[in-house]
Amino acid sequence: MNFFQNHLGEFAALLTAVFWTITSISFESASRKVGSLPVNIIRLVMGLIFISTFNLIRRGLFLPTDATINNWVWLALSGFVGFTFGDLFLFKSFTMIGSRFSMLIMTLVPPITALSSWIILGERLTMFHYLGMTLTFVGIAMAIFSRKSGEEKISLKLAPKGILFAFGGAVGQALGLVLSKFGMKDYDPFAATQIRIIAGITGYVILVSILMRWNTVFKATRNSQGMKATTLGAFFGPFLGVSFSLLAIKFTETGIASTIMALVPVLILVPAIFIYRQKISVPEIIGAIVSVCGVALFFI
């Protein structure tokens, strides 16, 4: 029991990775059916409904009216940076350099998070932690690069804009986590998630209005298959996934939490094998083992 309590943040981060694995599969399916922009705003609206209902039952408050001005300012900023800025850049990079290379660049999130948390929060990691981070990074890179895809051939001629967009997505996610911890402090992680989601929705409302894409959003709500996938993704993403990510950074260093949460490309191998019946290569298996060993170092 003491072991669990001493590593509550690490376990929360591991659960976050599991939740995000489910949500990534769901949103990929939904985006193919209705488009990524409608999915982005609809998932946040659904996530807000889920978490507001949960907090009404759990805290007796439908909205986080007990948050301080400091909570609202920094958590709203983290929501805008993470949900709007980060996700928008990441999805854009998918269309330019492909998901495999985008996800490889996204493995920069842990070191960017560790650096940002050191500058902003004064958090420091031990050499043992950096070893675990390095092993996890190497394992994830092996798993990503060993995937075979007819549409994503390895090439050095990657669009510079695509690389920049993916890097922007990594920076957005990393800064979103650090700003969340800075703004949350002792505040409830689930209520903090509400503030982040509200800020993210606001950002997308502005974006969709500027792009004049509301017809696309409303059309997406009439696609039953797309909405089912979006609903599942919203439950495990903006609701459970984001809430547990804040729970993780509350009880452990943000660099450690972000490293464990970056395991999604490795965890996604499980449904690939048992649900989609895909063949997994030896490098992917080795990469998964190396990543698990890296994460295991955070629990020692």
PEQUIBEL-V914575 format. One record per backbone hydrogen bond with DSSP energy under -1.0 kcal/mol. CO is the residue of the C=O (numbers start at 0). NH is the residue of the N-H. Records with the same first field share a line. If there is no record, write none. Layout:
BEGIN
CO->NH, NH
END
This chain:
BEGIN
0->4
1->5
2->6
4->7
6->10
7->11
8->12
9->13
10->14
11->15
12->16
13->17
14->18
15->19
16->20
17->21
18->22
19->23
20->24
21->25
22->26
23->27
24->28
25->29
26->30
27->31
29->33
30->34
34->38
35->39
36->40
37->41
38->42
39->43
40->44
41->45
42->46
43->47
44->48
45->49
46->50
47->51
48->52
49->53
50->54
51->55
52->56
53->57
54->58, 60
62->64
63->66
67->71
68->72
69->73
70->74
71->75
72->76
73->77
74->78
75->79
76->80
77->81
78->82, 83
79->84
80->85
81->86
83->87
84->88
85->89
86->90
87->91
88->92
89->93
90->94
92->96
97->101
98->102
99->103
100->104
101->105
103->106
104->107
105->108
107->111
108->112
109->113
110->114
111->115
112->116
113->117
114->118
115->119
116->120, 122
125->129
126->130
127->131
128->132
129->133
130->134
131->135
132->136
133->137
134->138
135->139
136->140
137->141
138->142
139->143
140->144
141->145
143->146
155->157
158->162
159->163
160->164
161->165
162->166
163->167
164->168
165->169
166->170
167->171
168->172
169->173
170->174
171->175
172->176
173->177
174->178
175->179
176->180
177->181
178->182
179->183
180->184
183->186
187->191
188->192
189->193
190->194
191->195
192->196
193->197
194->198
195->199
196->200
197->201
198->202
199->203
200->204
201->205
202->206
203->207
204->208
205->209
206->210
207->212
212->216
213->217
214->218
215->219
216->220
218->221
219->222
222->226
223->227
224->228
225->229
226->230
227->231
228->232
229->233
230->234
231->235
232->236
233->238
234->239
236->241
238->242
239->243
240->244
241->245
242->246
243->247
244->248
245->249
246->250
252->256
253->257
254->258
255->259
256->260
259->262
262->265, 266
263->267
265->268
266->269
267->271
268->272
269->273
270->274, 275
271->277
280->284
281->285
282->286
283->287
284->288
285->289
286->290
287->291
288->292
289->293
290->294
291->295
292->296
294->297
295->298
END
